[in-house]
Amino acid sequence: MIKLNDLTRQNKALKSEFAEVLFSAIDGGAFILRDYVTTLESNVQSYLKAHGEVIGINSGTDGLLLSLYGAGLKPGDEVIVPSRTYIASVAAIIHLKLIPRFIDIADDLNLDSELLEREVCESTKAIMPVHLSGHACDMSSISRIAQKYGLKIIEDAAPAFGCMYGGQHVGTHGDFGVFSLHPLKVFGVLGDGGLLVAKSLDANSLRLFRDHGHPQPKSEENFRTFGVNSRLDNIQAGFACVKLRLIDEWIARRRSIAEFYSRALIDSSVGSQMLKHLENMKEKSIFFDTFSSFVLCIDSPENFSSFMIDDQVSKVRVSIETARDFPRPINSHPNLQKELSDSAPKYLEKTEYFARRAVKVPIYPELEDSEVEDIAEKMKAYFGQSD
């Protein structure tokens, strides 16, 4: 079976380099906020060409929490956020007693910037665009509206490391940018981890906050504020340093696979979606997609998944794992309705529409060419396009 994700392939190939990192940390007794963390922060800042500082943290979720805290938001302030996102985006807002103001999505499955201005009200203090599937939101429109109304921008770029808009990396357009280093991300480690880009605030205050208010070097009871424990493990940072050297190669491979799928399906019922992918991959495009996932929007995702997993239904005798993509809008979740006293919108038209239709197929750099061909051929067979 071709798995939707196969972490063993990438990590096995790097075992010897990971071992060097591990034994270096063991021999030096260096485990928390040490040399690999500072090296990673510096290297990522150079890679992103970020004007702000890069801060290693425990997770992307913590990055969102620290960003909202750093933005100076107060309980009751509203944050505009899409409902089509991972729950961490909204959880960070809820934990700080802020209010998510949900906005519908556009056909690219990201926040619809054309709806943005009408959602701004007196209580709105920030916008949280989420760059899903390694595809950037319309940061020009978002930045213009944020500037007009004095709003903070907190980019949830958790799945979008390396993705760009207008030649500039996502995560560096707003006041804050957050990346996840979860193992399933384009740029992931072997456990939890995250990166925070802080542009509009003295980053030292967030460095203090991530480590219980302690400055470095740390001495007993010298904390400056009441912070949290959101430190990036030194060993995980070392693993990330190894992977960062290869990230452009991996992204190029993802884009190559996405182009192959798109060309294979251009004459199918999802052809308009594929055409958009191909347009975005042109050199002149304002978008640079990294394809953290390859999503199809179809009428019967369950039928599609059953077809792909069955190794007897087409001439491609291979079982291929797929999965639904954000099948339940967060704004309609009963827990959130309870949290917000039923004030959250019950229905967002396009969010609901795509929640019923979105399904993702394997797209990771370690797929063999023959596997990519099999996946494309089997998708063509489902859409009635086999030769």
N, C-alpha and C positions, 0 to 999 in steps of 0.2 A: 504493500500500500504506500502511496505517496502521501505523507503527512502534510497537514496544513502548515505546521511548523516543525522543524527538526533541529533543535538546538545542539544536538550532539555533533553534527557535521562540522559546524564552525569551530566549536570549542575543542574538539579532538585535535584539529589541525594546529591549535595554538598551545597544546599542553606543555610543551617544553618551555615556552616563554612564560606561561603562567607559573610554572614551577620555579623559575628564576625569581619571579616577583614574590612568591610565597616564601621561599627560603631566605630571600633577602630581608623580608619583614621579620621572619622568625629570628634570624641571626642578629638583627639590629634591635629587636624588641619594639618595633615601630608598627603600631596598629591603629591609632586614632589620630587624625589630623596631622599627619607627618609628611615626609618628603614627596611621596607619590601624590598626595592630595594637592599640594602646592604646585607640583609639576603639571598635573592634569588641569588645574585651574588656569595656569598660564598658557598651556598648549591649546586648550579650548578657546580661550580668549583670542589667541592668534588665529585660530581656524575660523572663528565666527567673524573676525574683524570687529569685535564688539567694542563700543566706546565705554560701556560700563564694565564693572568687575564681574568675574565669574566666581561663584561660591559653591563648593562641594557640599552637598547635603544628603540626608538619609533617603529621600525619595522625591519623586515629582509632586506627590501630594503635599509633602511638607513645604516644597517650593512655593506652591500656591498659597498655603497658609502664611508663610513668611512674607510673601509679596503683598497679600492683603493687609497684613499687619504693618509692613513697611510703608504702604500707601497711606497710612493714617486714617483708614476707614473706621467709622464708629457704628455700634449696634443700631440697626434700623436703616442704615444706608443701603441703597440698592446697587446691585451689580448685574449688568446685562450679560446674559450667557445663553448659548444655545442649549436646547434640551437634548439634542442628539450629541451626546458626549459620554465619556466614562463618568461614573458616579463621583469620582474624586473631585472633579471640577466643581460640582455643586456642594459636595460635602465640606470643602474648604470654606465656602461661603456660609453655610449653615453653622459650622463650628464657631465662627466668630460673631454669630448673632446678626449677620447681614442678611439681606433678602435677595434671592435670585429673581431677576426679572427676565423671564424666558422670551426668547425671540425665535422666530421660525427660520428655516434654512432655505438656501437656494438650490438649484439643480446640481451644483457641485458638492452638495451635502454639507457645506459649511454655512456658518452664520450669514444670513442674507443682509448685506450692507445697505441695500435699498430700503429696508424696513427699519434701519437702525435709528434714524433721527426721530421718527414718530414714537419710539419707545422711551426716549429720554424724558424724564420728568424732574421735578424739583429734588426728589430723593436720590436720583441717580448720581453715583459718584465714580463709577468705574465700568469699563467694558472688558470682558474676558473672551476674546476670540480664541477658538480652538481649531488648530490646524490638523484636521483629521486626515488619516490615510497618507500623510506626507504631502498634502496639498495645501498651499497657503490660502488664508482668507484674503479678502480684498483690503490690504492694509492701507492703501491710499485713502479710500473712503472712510475707513475706521479712524485713521489718524486725523483726517480733516474734521470729522464730527467731534472727536475727543478734544481737539484744540478749540473748537468753536464753543463748547460747553464746559471746558475746564475739567474734563474727566481723565482719570488715570487709565492707562492701558496695561493689562496684565495678560500677556500672551501665554496661553496653555499650548506649548509646543512639545508636549510630552512625547507624542509619536512622530515628531517631524524634524529630528536632528538632520542637518544638511539641506533641508528644504529652503528655498529662497523665493522671495517676491521682489521683483524689480532689481534683481542682482544683489539683494541684501538678505542675509540669513534671517529666517523667522526666529523670534526670540530676542531680536535686537532692534525691532521697530518701536516697541512700546517702552513704558517706564520699567517694566519687569518682564523677563522671559523665563519660562520654566521648561526644563527637559527631564524626562524620566530615563534612568539607566536600567530599567527592568529588563530581564533577559530576553523578552520577546520584542524589544524595540530594535530599530535599525542600528542604533548604537547602544548596546546593552552590556551589562556585566554578568557576573555569576551569582547574583543575589540582588539585594535592593540597593538603590543609589539614585541620586538626582543631581541636577545642576541648576543654579539660579543665576540669571544675569540681572544685575541691579544697576540701572542707569541714572535714575533720578534722585537717588538717596545715597548718602555716605554709606558705602557698603560695609564699613567697619561696624556699624551698629547692627547689621544683620549677621555679621560674623560673630559678634558677641551673643546675639540672640540664639543662634543655632547651638551654642555651647554653654547654656545656663548662665549667660552673662559674663563668662570668664574671658579675659583677654589672654593673648599668647605672648610670652610664655606664661603658663598657668602657675599660680602659687595658691596656697591654702586660703580659702575665704576671701579671694580678691574679686568676686563677681561684681559687675557694674550695674546689672539689671536682672530682672527675673525673666530668664529665657526658657528655652526648651532643649531637649536632647535631639538634635537633628544633624549629627556629625556623619560625614562620609567615611566609611572604613578605609584605612590606608591600603589594605590589600585589594579591595574592589577598585580603588582609584588606580592602582598599579595595573590591574587587568584592563581597565579602560584606556590607560596609556598605550598598552599593546595594541588594542583594537583601533584606536584613533588613527594609527598609521595606515590602516587598511580601509578606512571608512569610505573614501572616495571610490576605491575599486569596487566595494560592495554596492554602493549606490549606483554606480554605472551598470553593474550587472542587473540590479533590480529594474532599472529603466530599460535595459535591453530586453528583459523578459516581458515587461509591460508592453513594449512596442511590438514584440512578437505576438502576444495575445491579441492586441488591438488590431493588428493587420489581419490576423486569422479570422476575426469576428466582424470585420468592417461591413460585410454584406449581410449580416444577420439582423435579427430584430433588435439587437443592442448596438447596432452600428453607429447610431448617433452618439452614444456614450464613448465608443471607441474612437470616433472621429475627434471628439474633444480631447481625449488623451493624446492623440497624435498631434493635434494643434498645440497643446501645451508643451510637447517635447521639441517643438521647433526652436531653432537657435534664437529667433527674434521674440519668443514668447516672454511675457512678463513673469510667468510661473516657471519654477524649476522643481518638479515633483520628485519625491524620493520613494514613493510607493511602499510605504510601510505595510500597506495592504492593497489588494487589487479587488475592487468591489464591483459587482454587477447588480443592477436594479432590474428585477424581472417579476413577472406576475406570480409565479409559483416557486419560490425558493425551496420549499420542501421537496417538490418533485425534482427539481434540479439536483439537490443534494443526494436524493435517493438514486438518481441516474448516475451521478458521478462516483458514488461509493460502490455501485454494483459492477463487478468485473465481467458480467455476462451480457450486458445490454447493447454493446456496440463492438465494432471490430478492434477497438482499443481495449484489450483485456487487462485493464489496470484499475485498481480501486483507488479513488482519489478523494481525500478528505476535504470537506468544505465546512463552512460555519455561517450562521446568521450574523449580521453585523448591526449591533445596537437595535435589537428587535423591540425594545420597550422604551418609549420616551420617558425621560426622568420626571418631567413635569406632571405626568399622570400617575406616578407611583404613589400608592396609598400612604406610605411612610412620609413622603414629602407633603402630601395633602394634609396629613395630620400635623406635621411640623409647622406648616404655614397657615393653619386654621382654614383650610379650603380656599385660600386666596390665589393659589397657583392656577394658571389656565388649564382647563381640562383637555383642550384640543388645539393643536397647531397643525395646520393642514398638510404642509409638505413634510414636516417631521413625521407625522403619522403615516403618510403615504409611503415614504421611503423605509420606515420601520417595518412595514409589511413586505417589503420587496428586496431589501439589501442582503446580499450573500457574498462571501469572499472565498477566493480560491488560493492555492499555494503560490507564494511569490517570495522566495528568499534566495540569496546569492549562490548557495550551495546546491541548488537544483541542477542536475545534469541536463545537457542539451536534449537528450532523448526523453527525459521526463517532461521538460517544457513542451516538447513537441506532442507528447501523449496528452498532456493536460489541454493543450490548444485543440487537438484533434477531437478529444472527447467533448469539449464544449461545443465545437462545431457540430458534432453529431447531435447533441441535445437540441441545438437551434435549427437543425435540419439543413446544415450546410456541408455535410461530409461529401467528399467527392464520390 
